[in-house]
Amino acid sequence: MTKALISVTGQDTTGIIARVATKLSELNINILDITQTILSGCFTMMMVVDLDGAQIAAVDEAFQPIREEMHLNIHLQRMDIFDAMHRI
């Protein structure tokens, strides 16, 4: 299993989770874990997904219209790289 971490931040508005989750479903990517909160009107979400069969660059590109339309920051990173960067 190839896991990735997706972070989504931006001004809180209706439909952020739906748009991101729908795009992942269209790409046949399973959400393994998710957390979200709103801090002073700023939406923040972290997701761990299973990228098996998907290329991270293609997934990143697929999020571009959502970034632009909803004015969001969406960042993807493979979990193995994330874990290595945060290992003491």
C-alpha positions in Angstrom: 0.0 0.0 0.0 1.3 3.4 -1.0 0.0 6.0 1.5 0.0 9.8 1.0 -0.9 12.7 3.3 -3.2 15.4 1.8 -3.5 18.7 3.6 -6.2 21.2 2.6 -6.4 24.7 4.0 -8.4 27.8 3.1 -11.3 30.0 4.0 -14.2 27.9 5.3 -16.9 27.5 2.7 -19.6 24.9 2.0 -18.6 21.8 0.0 -14.8 21.6 0.6 -14.9 18.0 2.0 -17.4 16.9 -0.7 -15.3 18.3 -3.6 -12.0 16.8 -2.3 -13.6 13.4 -1.4 -15.5 13.3 -4.8 -12.3 13.9 -6.7 -10.5 11.2 -4.8 -13.4 8.8 -5.5 -13.2 9.7 -9.2 -9.5 8.8 -9.1 -10.3 5.5 -7.3 -8.3 6.6 -4.2 -9.5 5.4 -0.8 -9.5 7.7 2.2 -7.9 5.8 5.1 -8.2 8.5 7.8 -9.4 12.1 7.9 -9.6 14.9 10.4 -10.8 18.5 9.9 -11.4 21.6 11.9 -12.2 25.2 11.5 -9.9 27.7 13.2 -11.3 31.3 13.2 -13.0 30.8 9.8 -10.0 28.9 8.3 -10.8 25.4 7.2 -8.1 22.8 7.9 -8.2 19.1 6.8 -5.7 16.3 6.9 -6.3 13.0 5.1 -4.3 9.8 4.8 -5.1 8.1 1.5 -4.2 4.9 -0.3 -2.5 5.9 -3.6 -2.0 2.3 -5.0 -2.4 2.5 -8.7 -2.2 6.3 -8.8 0.6 8.7 -9.6 1.0 11.5 -7.1 1.7 14.0 -9.9 -1.5 13.1 -11.7 -3.5 13.4 -8.4 -1.9 16.7 -7.7 -2.8 18.0 -11.2 -6.4 16.7 -10.7 -6.8 19.0 -7.7 -5.8 22.1 -9.6 -9.3 23.1 -10.6 -10.5 22.7 -7.0 -7.6 24.8 -5.8 -8.5 27.6 -8.2 -12.3 27.5 -7.9 -12.4 27.3 -4.1 -9.1 29.3 -3.4 -7.6 26.4 -1.4 -4.1 25.2 -0.6 -4.0 21.4 -1.3 -0.7 19.7 -0.7 0.1 16.0 -1.3 3.1 14.1 0.1 3.9 10.4 0.2 3.7 9.1 3.8 7.1 7.4 3.6 8.7 10.8 2.8 6.6 12.6 5.5 7.6 10.0 8.1 11.3 10.2 7.1 11.3 14.0 7.4 9.8 13.9 10.9 11.9 11.1 12.3 14.2 12.2 15.1 
